[in-house]
Amino acid sequence: MMTTATKAAPGVGSDEKAIDDIVVRINRCAAVVRGGRRFSFGALVVVGDRKGQVGVGYGKSKEVPSAVEKGRKIAMRNMKRIKLVKGTLPHRVIGRFGASHVVMVPAGPGTGVIAGSSVRAVLELAGVHDVLTKSFGSNSPHNLVHATLDGLLGMISREEIENLRGVKLPEVKR
């Protein structure tokens, strides 16, 4: 995994922020042609500001650096806002994509991110500091990254639940 930090272009966000990116996986594809093999590359890239915004992109090209750059641009376009509570998730959530399932459970302060490399990339760049995870099914990095993002986007805050149901929920002690 590679990590870099860059500044977002003016106008991309409300203000200039540092956007980090992690290359989760580089895939090599070979096409057999008359003269031999012709290789191309695909790069799965996750970007985030570590403050609640994260995006995923997959770029393809004949060279690795241009595939990574395309993946980063696609991920920047696909950035989404994640709802966090004190550096962790508001509740237990399950993300699904393809044949992968990722279970994410909020953890106490100081626990850290307990996750595999693909899931960890998304959670760390989203700004989650304390979480426990378990993945089931396919262990493809592409599926795991998208399943994690699906779970993070599917979270509902306490206030949203109260508004939807029209009731006041009792306080929960952790």
Secondary structure, 3 states (H helix, E strand, C coil): CEEEEEECCCCCCCCCCEEEEEEEEEEEEEEEECCEEEEEEEEEEEEECCCCEEEEEEEEECCHHHHHHHHHHHHHHCCEECCCECCECCCCEEEEECCEEEEEEECCCCCCEECCHHHHHHHHHHCCCCEEEEEEECCCHHHHHHHHHHHHHCCCCHHHHHHHHCCCCCCCCC
